[in-house]
Amino acid sequence: MTGVGSVIETPEFYQYMTPEETFAYIGEILGMKKESISAQTDEILEKVKMSDWADKRLGTFSKGMRQRISLGLALLDNPEVIILDEPTSGLDPRGMAEMREILRNLRVENNGLTILMSSHLMYEVSDLCDRIAMVNQGKLLVHDDLYSVIGNPDHRNIIVKTKIVPDDDMVASIASLSNVISADKDGNDIRVQLKGGMDEESKLFTQIGELGIGVYSMSEGQNALEERYLELIKESR
């Protein structure tokens, strides 16, 4: 299929070859000229942060490194579309962060490139994608831009854990604070819907302290996209 690159979940390579040799081999299969292969190899290896490993044998690479080489090969010959199957699956936290950073950079630097990614990690999808398709048991539940799916992107669900079991007066006091849309008891915690980002969350922590309420942790509630997915599954039954 011309104009399309792909990255499978577990890429395999000839272990004795180097990235440079592998790019040359795949480039020849694609019918590219040697000069073009050489130029693109250097450029792509820099994009996927593998320039320092260009002449090392692939058999010595970690899974994260092989995944980045696979992504680089998908970019060879300037495709219009690349398809990624679970691009961070099986990677350690550092490898996942590096892959997500590379994909974010590709979005900025390659405006004409469409990236189609499958993933079960909703926070990753929220971080990387601007359009979402959700599927359950072969049925398409929704296909729309990210913010149309999850609602207002400026609203955040915050879980506030207090040193004592919250009562109604405590919840009402928090609900009256600036940028707080709502506050409700959630078991022994308080679930706050907050308008704004990290600055507003930091301000909320300070304001709750000024109310004399002892707080030992504040954290993001369930990922908004994950929450929406679970809602759609229930609605489809």
Secondary structure, 3 states (H helix, E strand, C coil): CCCEEEECCCCCCCCCCCHHHHHHHHHHHCCCCHHHHHHHHHHHHHHCCCHHHCCCCHHHCCHHHHHHHHHHHHHCCCCCEEEEECCCCCCCHHHHHHHHHHHHHHHHHCCCCEEEEECCCHHHHHHHCCEEEEEECCEEEEEEEHHHHHCCCCEEEEEEEECCCCCHHHHHHHHCCCCEEEEEEECCEEEEEEECCHHHHHHHHHHHHHCCCCEEEEEECCCHHHHHHHHHHHHHC
